[in-house]
Every structure is written in structure tokens, then in C-alpha cells.
Amino acid sequence: MPRLDQLLSSLGYCSRREARDWIEDGRVEVAGAIADDAGKKVSPADVRVDGEPLDHPDGLLLLLHKPLGRVCSHELREGPSVYDLLPERWRRRNPGVTSIGRLDKDTSGLLLLTDQTALVHRLTSPKHKVPKVYRATVDRDLSPELVPLFASGTLRLEDEDEDQPCAPAELKLLSPREAELTLTEGRYHQVRRMFAATGSTVLTLHRACFGDLELGDLPPGQWRELPVNHFGG
């Protein structure tokens, strides 16, 4: 079990030093009694702050509808971030909240955020092969011949350092210049580069699905919370 001050700090409430002040002020309870020892080992389920249970003590997993113009970065110099959309306390958690994979500034859609490091590694591992569905519009008509090409597992990306071609991907042509692409890998800017390798430039890009998850009617910039065990243990 964690120390009380360590627990409050890791969940973004305050620093460990500030936790001692909160305890002296009577703001923290453990098992129904006012806490009096910042170093006491506690069960998160027993702790209350200002009378309220702890905020997501078992971890965060969020499904965010990423809007255009936001980056998946904590670097301020890179511009407005998806993390700025979250409550301040969540942004102070340790381990920090990060994205499971990334969507670039000019891509919208489904993005998962979590503070569970092991989950990030598992879902971004090439071995896991989580299907991700993208909808793209391009600058020229798409040939039906692209469907078997994308499915063949032979398409190579331009300026690709790796020797391996792209894994087989499912391409559905929705209109002459609009398509839906399902991938099970996640190379850098892969969707844009796959279309570029066949002579098209992606004009708009939106991720609609990640595994069994969909955005539904979730507005851009909003999120919904998921159980941290949604993808299993």
C-alpha cells in the first residue's frame, strides 16, 4: 500500500509537502477518521479528501474526440495540446497521462489517453495488432486497383527506412475521392504515406475506430471515461 502523502501526490491533488498541510488542516480522512500521519500506508478506497472519494485511484482511461489543431505532445512549443482539454488535476498525475499512439495536428478523431504505462506499451506493440479505422479524403480519384494493392501486404512507403512493406490493410472506396482504411500497425504518418506512395495527397483524415471503440455522438474536444481494464489485464 502507498504512503498517504505519496498517494495524494501521484493522483495530482498536491505535492507531498502540501499533503502534510492538508492533513494538518483536517481535509483528509482515512477509514472515517481525520488523518494525522502523512507517512501512513493506506488503501486508496479508505481515503477521502474534503469528504469525497479519491479521483480515479485505479487509473485513468479516456476516449477523446480529438479536434483538429491539437497536438499529442506535452511540449508547449508544439502548440495547443490535447492534454489542455483535461482537468488540471489529471494533468498533474504521476505517472502522467499520455496518448496511446498519436494523431497529428491535422488529424481528428478517436484518441485514447491513459496514465497506465503498461497499457500504452501493450496497445502500441506491433504484436497486439489492434485494428484502427481511418476515413480519408484525397486530392484525386482513387482507382479500384488500390483495394487489392493495400490488401496484398506488398505496398512500400516512400523514404521508408525499414525493409518491410506495410502489413495487409483493408481499403473501402466510399466515393471517388473518399476512402475508409483499416490498419493493424501504426507507422509514422502511415495513412498519409500509404496514399502518397500511390500518388494521392490526403486532404482530410479522421480516425473513426480503435479496436471495438467508436466515437458515437461524442463532440470534438470532449471525452468519456472507460474502465481501465477495458482491454483486459
Contacts in CASP RR format, 6 or more apart in sequence:
PFRMAT RR
TARGET T0000
AUTHOR 0000-0000-0000
METHOD contacts of the structure
MODEL  1
MPRLDQLLSSLGYCSRREARDWIEDGRVEVAGAIADDAGKKVSPADVRVD
GEPLDHPDGLLLLLHKPLGRVCSHELREGPSVYDLLPERWRRRNPGVTSI
GRLDKDTSGLLLLTDQTALVHRLTSPKHKVPKVYRATVDRDLSPELVPLF
ASGTLRLEDEDEDQPCAPAELKLLSPREAELTLTEGRYHQVRRMFAATGS
TVLTLHRACFGDLELGDLPPGQWRELPVNHFGG
1 41 0 8 1.000
1 42 0 8 1.000
1 43 0 8 1.000
2 10 0 8 1.000
2 41 0 8 1.000
2 42 0 8 1.000
2 44 0 8 1.000
3 38 0 8 1.000
3 39 0 8 1.000
3 40 0 8 1.000
3 41 0 8 1.000
3 42 0 8 1.000
4 19 0 8 1.000
4 23 0 8 1.000
4 28 0 8 1.000
4 30 0 8 1.000
4 35 0 8 1.000
4 37 0 8 1.000
4 38 0 8 1.000
4 39 0 8 1.000
4 40 0 8 1.000
4 41 0 8 1.000
4 42 0 8 1.000
4 47 0 8 1.000
5 16 0 8 1.000
5 19 0 8 1.000
5 20 0 8 1.000
5 23 0 8 1.000
5 38 0 8 1.000
5 39 0 8 1.000
6 16 0 8 1.000
6 39 0 8 1.000
7 42 0 8 1.000
7 44 0 8 1.000
7 47 0 8 1.000
7 54 0 8 1.000
7 57 0 8 1.000
8 14 0 8 1.000
8 16 0 8 1.000
8 19 0 8 1.000
8 22 0 8 1.000
8 28 0 8 1.000
8 47 0 8 1.000
8 49 0 8 1.000
9 15 0 8 1.000
9 16 0 8 1.000
9 19 0 8 1.000
9 94 0 8 1.000
10 93 0 8 1.000
10 94 0 8 1.000
11 54 0 8 1.000
11 55 0 8 1.000
11 56 0 8 1.000
11 57 0 8 1.000
11 89 0 8 1.000
11 93 0 8 1.000
12 89 0 8 1.000
12 90 0 8 1.000
12 92 0 8 1.000
12 93 0 8 1.000
12 94 0 8 1.000
13 19 0 8 1.000
13 22 0 8 1.000
13 49 0 8 1.000
13 55 0 8 1.000
13 89 0 8 1.000
14 22 0 8 1.000
16 38 0 8 1.000
19 28 0 8 1.000
19 38 0 8 1.000
20 38 0 8 1.000
22 28 0 8 1.000
22 49 0 8 1.000
23 35 0 8 1.000
23 36 0 8 1.000
23 37 0 8 1.000
23 38 0 8 1.000
26 34 0 8 1.000
26 35 0 8 1.000
27 49 0 8 1.000
27 50 0 8 1.000
28 34 0 8 1.000
28 35 0 8 1.000
28 47 0 8 1.000
28 48 0 8 1.000
28 49 0 8 1.000
29 35 0 8 1.000
29 47 0 8 1.000
29 48 0 8 1.000
29 49 0 8 1.000
29 51 0 8 1.000
30 40 0 8 1.000
30 42 0 8 1.000
30 46 0 8 1.000
30 47 0 8 1.000
30 48 0 8 1.000
31 46 0 8 1.000
32 46 0 8 1.000
32 48 0 8 1.000
35 47 0 8 1.000
44 54 0 8 1.000
44 57 0 8 1.000
44 58 0 8 1.000
45 53 0 8 1.000
45 57 0 8 1.000
47 53 0 8 1.000
47 54 0 8 1.000
47 57 0 8 1.000
48 54 0 8 1.000
55 89 0 8 1.000
55 90 0 8 1.000
56 225 0 8 1.000
58 228 0 8 1.000
59 114 0 8 1.000
59 115 0 8 1.000
59 116 0 8 1.000
59 228 0 8 1.000
60 90 0 8 1.000
60 93 0 8 1.000
60 97 0 8 1.000
60 113 0 8 1.000
60 114 0 8 1.000
60 115 0 8 1.000
60 116 0 8 1.000
60 225 0 8 1.000
60 228 0 8 1.000
61 112 0 8 1.000
61 113 0 8 1.000
61 114 0 8 1.000
61 116 0 8 1.000
61 119 0 8 1.000
61 225 0 8 1.000
61 226 0 8 1.000
61 227 0 8 1.000
61 228 0 8 1.000
61 230 0 8 1.000
62 86 0 8 1.000
62 97 0 8 1.000
62 112 0 8 1.000
62 113 0 8 1.000
62 114 0 8 1.000
62 223 0 8 1.000
62 224 0 8 1.000
62 225 0 8 1.000
62 226 0 8 1.000
63 110 0 8 1.000
63 111 0 8 1.000
63 112 0 8 1.000
63 213 0 8 1.000
63 215 0 8 1.000
63 218 0 8 1.000
63 223 0 8 1.000
63 224 0 8 1.000
63 225 0 8 1.000
63 226 0 8 1.000
64 82 0 8 1.000
64 85 0 8 1.000
64 110 0 8 1.000
64 111 0 8 1.000
64 112 0 8 1.000
64 113 0 8 1.000
64 221 0 8 1.000
64 222 0 8 1.000
64 223 0 8 1.000
65 108 0 8 1.000
65 109 0 8 1.000
65 110 0 8 1.000
65 111 0 8 1.000
65 215 0 8 1.000
65 218 0 8 1.000
65 219 0 8 1.000
65 220 0 8 1.000
65 221 0 8 1.000
65 222 0 8 1.000
65 223 0 8 1.000
66 72 0 8 1.000
66 82 0 8 1.000
66 103 0 8 1.000
66 107 0 8 1.000
66 108 0 8 1.000
66 109 0 8 1.000
66 110 0 8 1.000
66 111 0 8 1.000
66 207 0 8 1.000
66 220 0 8 1.000
66 221 0 8 1.000
67 108 0 8 1.000
67 220 0 8 1.000
67 221 0 8 1.000
68 105 0 8 1.000
68 106 0 8 1.000
68 107 0 8 1.000
68 108 0 8 1.000
68 220 0 8 1.000
69 80 0 8 1.000
69 105 0 8 1.000
69 106 0 8 1.000
70 80 0 8 1.000
70 81 0 8 1.000
70 82 0 8 1.000
70 84 0 8 1.000
70 85 0 8 1.000
70 105 0 8 1.000
71 78 0 8 1.000
71 79 0 8 1.000
71 80 0 8 1.000
71 81 0 8 1.000
71 82 0 8 1.000
71 104 0 8 1.000
71 105 0 8 1.000
72 81 0 8 1.000
72 82 0 8 1.000
72 99 0 8 1.000
72 101 0 8 1.000
72 102 0 8 1.000
72 103 0 8 1.000
72 104 0 8 1.000
72 111 0 8 1.000
73 79 0 8 1.000
73 81 0 8 1.000
74 81 0 8 1.000
74 83 0 8 1.000
74 98 0 8 1.000
82 99 0 8 1.000
82 111 0 8 1.000
82 113 0 8 1.000
83 91 0 8 1.000
83 97 0 8 1.000
83 113 0 8 1.000
85 221 0 8 1.000
85 223 0 8 1.000
86 97 0 8 1.000
86 113 0 8 1.000
86 223 0 8 1.000
90 97 0 8 1.000
91 97 0 8 1.000
93 115 0 8 1.000
95 115 0 8 1.000
95 116 0 8 1.000
95 117 0 8 1.000
96 115 0 8 1.000
97 113 0 8 1.000
97 114 0 8 1.000
97 115 0 8 1.000
98 113 0 8 1.000
98 114 0 8 1.000
98 115 0 8 1.000
98 120 0 8 1.000
99 111 0 8 1.000
99 112 0 8 1.000
99 113 0 8 1.000
100 111 0 8 1.000
100 112 0 8 1.000
100 113 0 8 1.000
100 114 0 8 1.000
100 119 0 8 1.000
100 120 0 8 1.000
100 123 0 8 1.000
100 124 0 8 1.000
100 210 0 8 1.000
101 111 0 8 1.000
101 112 0 8 1.000
101 120 0 8 1.000
101 123 0 8 1.000
101 124 0 8 1.000
101 186 0 8 1.000
103 109 0 8 1.000
103 111 0 8 1.000
103 207 0 8 1.000
104 189 0 8 1.000
106 205 0 8 1.000
107 205 0 8 1.000
107 206 0 8 1.000
107 207 0 8 1.000
108 205 0 8 1.000
108 206 0 8 1.000
108 207 0 8 1.000
108 220 0 8 1.000
109 206 0 8 1.000
109 207 0 8 1.000
109 208 0 8 1.000
109 215 0 8 1.000
109 220 0 8 1.000
110 207 0 8 1.000
110 208 0 8 1.000
110 209 0 8 1.000
110 210 0 8 1.000
110 213 0 8 1.000
110 214 0 8 1.000
110 215 0 8 1.000
111 207 0 8 1.000
112 123 0 8 1.000
112 210 0 8 1.000
112 213 0 8 1.000
112 226 0 8 1.000
113 223 0 8 1.000
114 120 0 8 1.000
114 228 0 8 1.000
116 228 0 8 1.000
119 228 0 8 1.000
119 231 0 8 1.000
122 128 0 8 1.000
122 231 0 8 1.000
123 130 0 8 1.000
123 231 0 8 1.000
124 186 0 8 1.000
126 185 0 8 1.000
126 186 0 8 1.000
129 184 0 8 1.000
129 185 0 8 1.000
130 184 0 8 1.000
130 210 0 8 1.000
130 211 0 8 1.000
131 182 0 8 1.000
131 183 0 8 1.000
131 184 0 8 1.000
131 209 0 8 1.000
131 211 0 8 1.000
132 182 0 8 1.000
132 183 0 8 1.000
132 184 0 8 1.000
132 186 0 8 1.000
132 207 0 8 1.000
132 209 0 8 1.000
132 210 0 8 1.000
132 211 0 8 1.000
133 180 0 8 1.000
133 181 0 8 1.000
133 182 0 8 1.000
133 207 0 8 1.000
133 208 0 8 1.000
133 209 0 8 1.000
134 180 0 8 1.000
134 181 0 8 1.000
134 182 0 8 1.000
134 183 0 8 1.000
134 191 0 8 1.000
134 205 0 8 1.000
134 206 0 8 1.000
134 207 0 8 1.000
134 208 0 8 1.000
135 174 0 8 1.000
135 178 0 8 1.000
135 179 0 8 1.000
135 180 0 8 1.000
135 181 0 8 1.000
135 205 0 8 1.000
135 206 0 8 1.000
135 208 0 8 1.000
136 178 0 8 1.000
136 179 0 8 1.000
136 180 0 8 1.000
136 181 0 8 1.000
136 191 0 8 1.000
136 195 0 8 1.000
136 202 0 8 1.000
136 203 0 8 1.000
136 204 0 8 1.000
136 205 0 8 1.000
136 206 0 8 1.000
137 177 0 8 1.000
137 178 0 8 1.000
137 202 0 8 1.000
137 203 0 8 1.000
137 204 0 8 1.000
138 177 0 8 1.000
138 178 0 8 1.000
138 179 0 8 1.000
138 195 0 8 1.000
138 200 0 8 1.000
138 201 0 8 1.000
138 202 0 8 1.000
138 203 0 8 1.000
139 177 0 8 1.000
139 200 0 8 1.000
139 201 0 8 1.000
139 203 0 8 1.000
140 177 0 8 1.000
140 199 0 8 1.000
140 200 0 8 1.000
140 201 0 8 1.000
141 176 0 8 1.000
141 177 0 8 1.000
142 173 0 8 1.000
142 176 0 8 1.000
142 177 0 8 1.000
142 179 0 8 1.000
142 200 0 8 1.000
144 173 0 8 1.000
146 171 0 8 1.000
146 173 0 8 1.000
146 179 0 8 1.000
146 198 0 8 1.000
147 171 0 8 1.000
147 172 0 8 1.000
147 173 0 8 1.000
149 155 0 8 1.000
149 198 0 8 1.000
150 166 0 8 1.000
150 168 0 8 1.000
150 169 0 8 1.000
150 170 0 8 1.000
150 171 0 8 1.000
150 181 0 8 1.000
150 194 0 8 1.000
151 168 0 8 1.000
151 169 0 8 1.000
151 170 0 8 1.000
151 171 0 8 1.000
152 168 0 8 1.000
153 165 0 8 1.000
153 166 0 8 1.000
153 167 0 8 1.000
153 168 0 8 1.000
153 169 0 8 1.000
154 165 0 8 1.000
155 165 0 8 1.000
155 166 0 8 1.000
155 169 0 8 1.000
155 194 0 8 1.000
155 197 0 8 1.000
155 198 0 8 1.000
156 165 0 8 1.000
156 166 0 8 1.000
156 197 0 8 1.000
157 166 0 8 1.000
157 187 0 8 1.000
157 190 0 8 1.000
157 193 0 8 1.000
157 194 0 8 1.000
157 196 0 8 1.000
157 197 0 8 1.000
158 193 0 8 1.000
158 196 0 8 1.000
158 197 0 8 1.000
160 193 0 8 1.000
166 185 0 8 1.000
166 187 0 8 1.000
166 190 0 8 1.000
166 194 0 8 1.000
167 183 0 8 1.000
167 184 0 8 1.000
167 185 0 8 1.000
169 181 0 8 1.000
169 182 0 8 1.000
169 183 0 8 1.000
169 184 0 8 1.000
169 194 0 8 1.000
170 181 0 8 1.000
170 182 0 8 1.000
171 179 0 8 1.000
171 180 0 8 1.000
171 181 0 8 1.000
171 182 0 8 1.000
172 179 0 8 1.000
172 180 0 8 1.000
172 181 0 8 1.000
173 179 0 8 1.000
174 180 0 8 1.000
180 208 0 8 1.000
181 191 0 8 1.000
181 194 0 8 1.000
183 190 0 8 1.000
183 191 0 8 1.000
187 193 0 8 1.000
191 202 0 8 1.000
191 205 0 8 1.000
192 202 0 8 1.000
192 205 0 8 1.000
195 201 0 8 1.000
195 202 0 8 1.000
196 202 0 8 1.000
208 214 0 8 1.000
208 215 0 8 1.000
213 226 0 8 1.000
213 230 0 8 1.000
218 224 0 8 1.000
END
